[in-house]
Amino acid sequence: MAEKVSWLITGASRGIGLELVRQLLSDPANIVIATCRNPSSATALNALASDLVNKGSLHIAQLDITDEDSIQGISSSVQDILGDGGLDYLLNNAAINVGDDIGFTLTSRALENSFRANVTGPALIAQALLPFIEKSNRKLIMNMSSGLASIGIDLGPKNASYSISKTALNMLTYKQAKIRPDLIVVCVDPGWVKTDMGGQGAFLEPHESVSQIIKVLTSRKQEHSGGFFRYDGETVPW
C-alpha cells in the first residue's frame, strides 16, 4: 500500500483551489483537507465528496483566511483528521483581488483588505499549522503568487493593490525559507487562468495550470526553497 500523503488547500471551493482538490483526489494515496469560508454552500466541492471510490480521502473544513479566530481553529480540525500524522503540503491558495486600481487611485481599504487576505492570512495559517508540517517528511509550503507580483516581468500599472500584496507574499516566502531551512517554502505563479478572478479572457484552463503545479510541487527540493516559480517550473524574475 502506498504511503499516505496529506495536503491542506485554502480557497478550495472554486477556481484553482477546487481543481487542485479534484486532481489530487485522483490518487488514492492522498488525504486532502479542503478549506473554504462557507462549506455548506460550496456545492462543487461537496459534490467531489460524493464520488470517492478508488480515490483519495476528502475532508472539508471551514476556514476564513481573514479571521484570526478561524485561522487558529483550523489546527483543531487538522488534529482531528490527521491525528499524530504530519501535514506534507500546505497550499496557501486563497486570495482576493479588489479590482483594477492603480498606484494613484488605490484606497487604504483596498490595500488593507488585500494585505489581510493575501499576506497576513497565509502567514498566520503557516504559523498555526507549523507543528503539523514539522511532523511530516515533506514539509512543503506553497504560497500562491502571481506574475503581477514580479517587477521583472513588467506588467504595468494594473491591479496595484493585488500586485503589491502578492509581492509582499513573495517576501514572506523568502523570509520563511531563510528562518526554516528544514522546510521547502516556495511561491508559484499559476499563470493567467480562466477562473472567476482571472476572467474568461485568460490563456489557461484550470486543469492545465493545476496539473503542472502539482508536478512542480512534488518535485521541489531543498535547494528550491525561497524561490519563485511559474506553474511549469520555470523561475520567475523578482
The 8 nearest C-alpha neighbors of each residue, nearest first, counted from 0:
[[1, 2, 28, 3, 27, 4, 29, 26],
 [2, 0, 28, 3, 27, 4, 29, 26],
 [3, 1, 28, 0, 4, 29, 27, 5],
 [2, 4, 28, 29, 1, 5, 30, 27],
 [5, 3, 29, 30, 28, 87, 2, 6],
 [6, 4, 30, 87, 86, 29, 31, 88],
 [5, 7, 88, 31, 89, 32, 87, 30],
 [8, 6, 32, 89, 33, 90, 31, 88],
 [9, 7, 90, 33, 34, 11, 91, 32],
 [8, 10, 34, 93, 92, 11, 91, 35],
 [9, 11, 93, 35, 16, 12, 92, 34],
 [10, 12, 16, 17, 9, 33, 34, 35],
 [11, 13, 17, 44, 41, 10, 35, 16],
 [14, 12, 17, 11, 16, 15, 10, 43],
 [15, 13, 194, 17, 16, 18, 195, 205],
 [14, 16, 18, 17, 205, 19, 13, 209],
 [17, 15, 11, 19, 18, 14, 10, 13],
 [16, 18, 11, 13, 20, 12, 19, 14],
 [17, 19, 21, 15, 20, 16, 22, 14],
 [20, 18, 16, 22, 17, 21, 23, 209],
 [21, 19, 17, 23, 18, 22, 24, 16],
 [22, 20, 18, 24, 19, 23, 17, 25],
 [21, 23, 19, 24, 25, 20, 18, 210],
 [22, 24, 20, 25, 21, 26, 19, 29],
 [25, 23, 55, 26, 22, 21, 54, 20],
 [24, 26, 54, 23, 22, 27, 55, 21],
 [25, 27, 24, 28, 55, 54, 29, 23],
 [28, 55, 26, 54, 29, 53, 25, 24],
 [29, 27, 3, 26, 55, 1, 4, 2],
 [30, 28, 55, 4, 27, 26, 3, 5],
 [29, 31, 5, 56, 55, 4, 6, 57],
 [32, 30, 57, 6, 5, 33, 7, 29],
 [31, 33, 7, 58, 59, 6, 57, 8],
 [34, 32, 59, 8, 11, 7, 31, 58],
 [35, 33, 60, 9, 61, 11, 62, 59],
 [34, 36, 10, 62, 61, 11, 37, 12],
 [35, 37, 63, 62, 61, 38, 34, 10],
 [36, 38, 39, 35, 40, 61, 41, 62],
 [39, 37, 41, 40, 35, 61, 36, 60],
 [38, 40, 37, 41, 42, 45, 61, 36],
 [39, 41, 38, 42, 37, 45, 43, 12],
 [42, 40, 38, 44, 12, 39, 43, 45],
 [43, 41, 45, 44, 40, 46, 39, 12],
 [42, 44, 46, 45, 41, 47, 12, 13],
 [45, 43, 46, 47, 12, 41, 42, 17],
 [44, 46, 42, 48, 47, 43, 41, 49],
 [47, 45, 43, 48, 44, 49, 42, 50],
 [48, 46, 45, 44, 49, 50, 43, 21],
 [49, 47, 45, 46, 50, 51, 57, 44],
 [48, 50, 46, 47, 51, 45, 52, 44],
 [51, 49, 48, 47, 52, 46, 54, 53],
 [50, 52, 54, 53, 48, 49, 55, 56],
 [53, 51, 54, 50, 55, 49, 27, 56],
 [54, 52, 27, 51, 55, 25, 26, 50],
 [55, 53, 27, 51, 25, 52, 24, 26],
 [54, 56, 27, 24, 29, 26, 28, 30],
 [55, 57, 30, 31, 29, 54, 58, 24],
 [58, 56, 31, 32, 30, 48, 59, 55],
 [57, 59, 32, 33, 31, 60, 56, 80],
 [58, 60, 33, 34, 32, 57, 38, 61],
 [61, 59, 34, 33, 62, 58, 35, 38],
 [60, 62, 35, 34, 36, 38, 37, 63],
 [63, 61, 36, 35, 34, 69, 64, 70],
 [62, 64, 36, 65, 66, 69, 35, 70],
 [63, 65, 120, 66, 116, 62, 70, 69],
 [64, 66, 116, 63, 120, 115, 67, 119],
 [67, 65, 69, 63, 68, 64, 70, 120],
 [68, 66, 70, 69, 71, 65, 64, 123],
 [69, 67, 71, 70, 66, 72, 63, 73],
 [68, 70, 72, 66, 67, 71, 62, 63],
 [71, 69, 67, 72, 68, 73, 124, 66],
 [72, 70, 68, 69, 73, 74, 127, 67],
 [73, 71, 69, 70, 74, 75, 68, 76],
 [72, 74, 76, 75, 70, 71, 77, 69],
 [75, 73, 77, 72, 76, 78, 71, 128],
 [74, 76, 78, 73, 77, 72, 79, 71],
 [77, 75, 73, 79, 78, 74, 80, 60],
 [76, 78, 80, 74, 79, 75, 81, 73],
 [77, 79, 75, 82, 81, 76, 80, 74],
 [80, 78, 76, 77, 82, 81, 75, 74],
 [79, 81, 77, 78, 82, 76, 58, 32],
 [82, 80, 84, 78, 77, 79, 83, 85],
 [83, 81, 78, 84, 79, 80, 77, 85],
 [82, 84, 81, 85, 78, 134, 131, 79],
 [85, 83, 81, 82, 134, 86, 135, 131],
 [84, 86, 135, 134, 131, 132, 87, 83],
 [87, 85, 132, 131, 5, 135, 88, 6],
 [86, 88, 137, 5, 138, 135, 6, 132],
 [87, 89, 6, 139, 86, 140, 90, 7],
 [90, 88, 140, 7, 6, 141, 91, 8],
 [89, 91, 8, 141, 92, 7, 140, 88],
 [92, 90, 142, 9, 121, 141, 143, 93],
 [91, 93, 143, 9, 90, 10, 16, 94],
 [94, 92, 10, 9, 91, 95, 16, 64],
 [95, 93, 117, 116, 92, 96, 10, 113],
 [94, 96, 97, 113, 116, 117, 93, 161],
 [95, 97, 161, 98, 94, 113, 196, 158],
 [96, 98, 109, 95, 161, 113, 99, 160],
 [99, 97, 96, 100, 158, 161, 160, 159],
 [98, 100, 158, 157, 101, 159, 97, 96],
 [99, 101, 158, 105, 159, 98, 104, 157],
 [102, 100, 159, 104, 103, 157, 156, 105],
 [101, 103, 104, 159, 105, 156, 100, 160],
 [102, 104, 101, 105, 100, 106, 159, 156],
 [103, 105, 101, 102, 100, 106, 159, 99],
 [106, 104, 100, 101, 103, 102, 109, 160],
 [107, 105, 109, 108, 110, 104, 160, 111],
 [106, 108, 110, 109, 111, 105, 112, 160],
 [109, 107, 111, 106, 110, 112, 113, 105],
 [110, 108, 106, 112, 107, 111, 113, 97],
 [109, 111, 113, 160, 107, 108, 112, 114],
 [110, 112, 108, 114, 113, 109, 107, 115],
 [113, 111, 115, 109, 114, 110, 108, 116],
 [114, 112, 110, 111, 116, 115, 117, 109],
 [113, 115, 118, 117, 111, 164, 112, 116],
 [116, 114, 119, 112, 113, 65, 117, 118],
 [117, 115, 120, 65, 113, 114, 94, 118],
 [116, 118, 114, 94, 113, 115, 164, 120],
 [119, 117, 114, 168, 120, 121, 116, 115],
 [118, 120, 115, 122, 121, 123, 114, 116],
 [119, 121, 64, 116, 123, 122, 118, 65],
 [122, 120, 124, 123, 118, 119, 91, 125],
 [123, 121, 119, 125, 120, 124, 118, 126],
 [122, 124, 126, 120, 125, 121, 127, 119],
 [125, 123, 127, 121, 126, 122, 70, 120],
 [124, 126, 128, 122, 123, 127, 129, 121],
 [127, 125, 123, 129, 124, 128, 122, 130],
 [126, 128, 124, 125, 129, 123, 71, 74],
 [129, 127, 125, 131, 126, 130, 124, 74],
 [128, 130, 132, 126, 131, 125, 127, 133],
 [131, 129, 133, 132, 128, 134, 127, 85],
 [132, 130, 85, 86, 134, 129, 133, 128],
 [133, 131, 86, 129, 138, 134, 135, 130],
 [132, 134, 130, 131, 135, 129, 138, 85],
 [135, 133, 85, 131, 132, 130, 84, 136],
 [136, 134, 85, 87, 132, 137, 133, 86],
 [135, 137, 138, 87, 134, 85, 133, 132],
 [136, 138, 87, 135, 139, 88, 182, 183],
 [139, 137, 87, 182, 132, 135, 136, 183],
 [140, 138, 183, 88, 137, 184, 182, 87],
 [141, 139, 184, 89, 88, 90, 183, 185],
 [142, 140, 90, 185, 186, 91, 184, 143],
 [141, 143, 186, 91, 144, 185, 90, 187],
 [144, 142, 187, 92, 186, 91, 141, 188],
 [143, 145, 188, 187, 165, 186, 142, 148],
 [146, 144, 188, 147, 148, 189, 165, 143],
 [145, 147, 148, 149, 188, 190, 152, 144],
 [146, 148, 145, 162, 149, 154, 165, 150],
 [149, 147, 166, 162, 165, 146, 145, 150],
 [148, 150, 237, 151, 147, 146, 152, 236],
 [151, 149, 153, 152, 237, 148, 236, 154],
 [150, 152, 149, 236, 153, 237, 235, 154],
 [151, 153, 149, 150, 154, 236, 146, 147],
 [154, 152, 150, 151, 155, 149, 147, 156],
 [155, 153, 152, 147, 156, 157, 150, 146],
 [154, 156, 153, 157, 147, 150, 152, 158],
 [155, 157, 101, 159, 158, 102, 154, 100],
 [158, 156, 159, 101, 99, 155, 100, 154],
 [159, 157, 99, 100, 161, 160, 162, 101],
 [158, 160, 101, 162, 100, 161, 157, 102],
 [161, 159, 110, 163, 162, 158, 164, 113],
 [160, 162, 164, 96, 158, 159, 163, 113],
 [163, 161, 148, 159, 147, 165, 164, 160],
 [164, 162, 166, 160, 165, 161, 159, 167],
 [165, 163, 167, 161, 114, 166, 162, 113],
 [164, 166, 168, 148, 162, 167, 163, 144],
 [167, 165, 148, 169, 163, 168, 164, 162],
 [166, 168, 164, 170, 165, 169, 171, 163],
 [169, 167, 165, 171, 118, 166, 170, 164],
 [168, 170, 172, 166, 167, 171, 186, 165],
 [169, 171, 173, 167, 172, 168, 174, 166],
 [170, 172, 168, 174, 169, 173, 175, 167],
 [173, 171, 169, 175, 170, 174, 225, 184],
 [172, 174, 225, 170, 176, 171, 175, 177],
 [173, 175, 171, 177, 176, 172, 170, 178],
 [176, 174, 172, 178, 173, 177, 171, 179],
 [175, 177, 225, 173, 179, 184, 174, 178],
 [178, 176, 174, 175, 179, 180, 173, 225],
 [177, 179, 175, 176, 174, 180, 173, 181],
 [178, 180, 176, 181, 177, 182, 175, 183],
 [181, 179, 182, 176, 177, 178, 183, 221],
 [180, 182, 179, 183, 221, 138, 176, 133],
 [183, 181, 138, 180, 179, 139, 184, 176],
 [182, 184, 139, 224, 221, 138, 140, 185],
 [185, 183, 140, 224, 176, 225, 139, 141],
 [186, 184, 141, 225, 226, 224, 227, 172],
 [185, 187, 142, 227, 141, 143, 144, 169],
 [188, 186, 228, 143, 144, 229, 227, 189],
 [187, 189, 145, 229, 144, 190, 146, 230],
 [190, 188, 230, 208, 187, 229, 145, 191],
 [191, 189, 188, 192, 230, 146, 229, 208],
 [190, 192, 201, 202, 203, 197, 189, 193],
 [191, 193, 203, 201, 197, 204, 194, 190],
 [194, 192, 201, 199, 197, 198, 204, 203],
 [195, 193, 197, 14, 196, 198, 192, 199],
 [194, 196, 198, 197, 14, 193, 199, 13],
 [197, 195, 194, 198, 96, 193, 95, 14],
 [196, 198, 194, 193, 192, 195, 201, 191],
 [199, 197, 193, 200, 195, 194, 196, 201],
 [198, 200, 193, 201, 197, 194, 195, 192],
 [199, 201, 198, 202, 193, 197, 192, 191],
 [202, 200, 193, 191, 192, 199, 203, 198],
 [201, 203, 191, 192, 200, 193, 204, 190],
 [204, 202, 192, 201, 193, 191, 207, 205],
 [203, 205, 207, 193, 206, 192, 208, 202],
 [206, 204, 208, 207, 15, 192, 209, 203],
 [205, 207, 209, 204, 208, 210, 18, 22],
 [208, 206, 204, 205, 210, 209, 203, 211],
 [207, 209, 205, 206, 211, 210, 189, 230],
 [210, 208, 212, 206, 211, 207, 205, 19],
 [211, 209, 213, 212, 207, 208, 206, 214],
 [210, 212, 214, 209, 213, 231, 208, 230],
 [213, 211, 230, 209, 215, 214, 210, 216],
 [212, 214, 216, 211, 215, 210, 217, 209],
 [215, 213, 211, 217, 212, 216, 218, 210],
 [214, 216, 212, 218, 213, 217, 232, 219],
 [217, 215, 213, 219, 218, 214, 212, 141],
 [216, 218, 214, 215, 219, 213, 212, 220],
 [217, 219, 215, 216, 214, 220, 213, 232],
 [220, 218, 216, 217, 223, 215, 221, 183],
 [221, 219, 222, 223, 218, 183, 224, 217],
 [220, 222, 223, 224, 183, 219, 182, 181],
 [221, 223, 220, 224, 219, 183, 225, 226],
 [224, 222, 221, 220, 226, 219, 225, 183],
 [225, 223, 183, 184, 226, 221, 185, 222],
 [224, 226, 173, 176, 185, 184, 172, 223],
 [227, 225, 185, 224, 223, 228, 186, 173],
 [226, 228, 186, 235, 187, 234, 185, 225],
 [229, 227, 234, 187, 235, 232, 233, 188],
 [230, 228, 188, 232, 233, 231, 187, 235],
 [229, 231, 189, 212, 232, 188, 211, 208],
 [232, 230, 229, 211, 233, 212, 215, 228],
 [233, 231, 229, 228, 230, 215, 234, 212],
 [234, 232, 229, 228, 231, 235, 230, 227],
 [235, 233, 228, 227, 229, 232, 236, 226],
 [234, 236, 228, 227, 229, 233, 237, 149],
 [237, 235, 151, 149, 234, 152, 227, 150],
 [236, 149, 151, 150, 235, 227, 148, 152]]
